[in-house]
Amino acid sequence: MFTNRTRLFIGTLCFLSLMLLAYRHMYEFAWFAMLLIVLLAWDYIRQGTLIVAAKYFHHKEYDKAERTLLEIFNPRWLSRKRRGYYEFLMGGVCLQKQDFEDAEKHYEVAAQYPLRSVNDHVAALVHVANISIRQGNFEKAGAYIQLTEKHTEDINSKMKDVIERLRQELKKNKK
């Protein structure tokens, strides 16, 4: 929910409060300041800067989104729900930069984690299939398109149209 700069500012305020409260022998309040510091650190480790990055991504500010995503120290430490969303956003940023290999890797990882909705999960699978078709790896594309079949009832019509176009593209290229 915060950027690293904001976390650092709030953490510094809490630390200064902790020192002042400990100096004044107000230990109950000092423990509260310490608890806030711990919660701030825990939030950074488990949540990261994803909310801010998602906001930039949805406003099509991809450079800011990438910088915000790169502020996350270790994406493997993110919570299970946040890790998939991190990979999905990073895949989208790589796709915008036309770095298709990294985008494919990020979308593959994103598809292994729970995402916000079934549509997002299928979108990650579709992106991998689309990139695979563009790179000439038709077997992999077919496998990822096949993975989308178990979600056909839960996705919107736009996503169904995209899957159908990819199937047609795959049939055309297999001949």
N, C-alpha and C positions, 0 to 999 in steps of 0.2 A: 504494500500500500504506500510505502515511502520510497523515495530515492535514497541512495547511500548518503548523499550530502545531508538530507533531512534527518536520517537516522543518526548520523554522527553529531549533528547539532543537538538533537533531543538527548542522545546518550551523554554528551558533554554536560548539558544542563542537569541531568539526573546525577551524574558523577559529582559535580560541584555541590549539588544539594546534599548528596550523601556525605561529602566531606564536612560541609557546614553543620549538618544535623548531628554527625558523630562528634564534632568539636563541641557542640552545645549540649551533648549528652542526651539527645532526643533519639534514643536508639530505636523506638518503635517506628518513627517516621523514616529513620535511616534505612531500616529494613525494607520499608515500602519503596524507597528510592532504588535500593539494590534490586528489588523484585522487578521494578520497571526496566532497569538495565538488562536483566536476564531475559525478560519477555521481549524486549527489543531485539536482542541478539537471536533469540529463538525464532522470532518472526522472520528475521533476515535469512536464517538458515533454511527454514521450512517453506517460506513464501517467496522470498526474493523480491525482485522489482517487477514482477510480472504484470501487476495491475497497471502500473504506469506505462510499461512497454506496450501492453494491449491497447491502451488509450492512444498512444502514438501510432500504433499499427493501423487501428481503425480510422484514424484521421489521415492515413496515407503519408505519414512522416516516417519513412522507413529508416533513414539514417539515425534519427533520434531513438527509434524503437530498437535498432541494433545496438547502439551505445548503451541503452538502458538494460538490454538483455545481457550484454557483456559485463555489466557490473556485478552479475551474480558470480560469486567466487567459485562455487562448484555445483553445477546443475544436478549432479547425482545426489546431493543432499536435500534437494527439494522434496516436498511431500509427493506422494504418488499421483495425486490429481494435478498438482502444479507441474510436475515433470513433463507430462504429456503435453500440456498447454505450452510450456517453454519450447519444446521441440517443434510443435506446430507453428508457433510464431517465428521461431528461428528458420524453419523451412520456408515460410512465406517471405521472410526478409531475403534469404538466399535466392529464392525464385525471382524476386524483384531485381536483384543484382545480376540475374541470369547465371548464377553459379549452380548449375543443375546437379552436379555430383553431390555437393553438400546439401542441397535442398532435398535430394532423394534420400540421403542418409538421415536427415532430421525427420522427414515424414515417415520413414520406416520405423524409427524409434517412437515417434508420436503414436503410430497405429498400435503399438504394444501397450500403451497406457490408456486409462480411461480419460476421455475428453469431455468437454462441456455437454455435447449432445451426440446423438447417433449420426447426425448430418456431418458434424466435424470429423468423427471417426471415419466415415465413408469418404469425406473430402480428402483426408490424408491418404487413404488407399488409392483414390482416384488420381491424386497428384503423382504418387509413385508409379502407377500404371501409365500415366501420360508421359512422364519423363522417360520411362523405360521404352515406350513406343518410339519416342523421338531419338533415343540412342540405339534403336534397332534390337533391343532385347525383348523380343515378342513373347517368349515363354514366361518370363517374369511378369510382363504386363498382363498376360492371360491369367496367371495365378492370382494377381492382385485384383483383377476384375472379378474373378470367381469368388474372392473373399467378400466382395460387396453384395453378393447375391443373398446372403442370409439376413441382410438388413433392408431388403427392398420394400417391405411394408412400412418401415419406420422413417423413410427418408422423403424429402419433398420432391415434387415433380421436376424441378429444375435439375436436381442431382440425378434423377432417373434419366433425363434427356442426355446429360453429360456422359453417363455410363453407357447409354445406347450408342452415342457417337463414337466413344472409344472402342466399343465392340465392333462397330462397322469399320473403323480405321484398322483394327487388328485383323479382321477378316480380309480386308483389301490388301494389307501388307503380307499376309501369310501366303497369298496366292503367287 
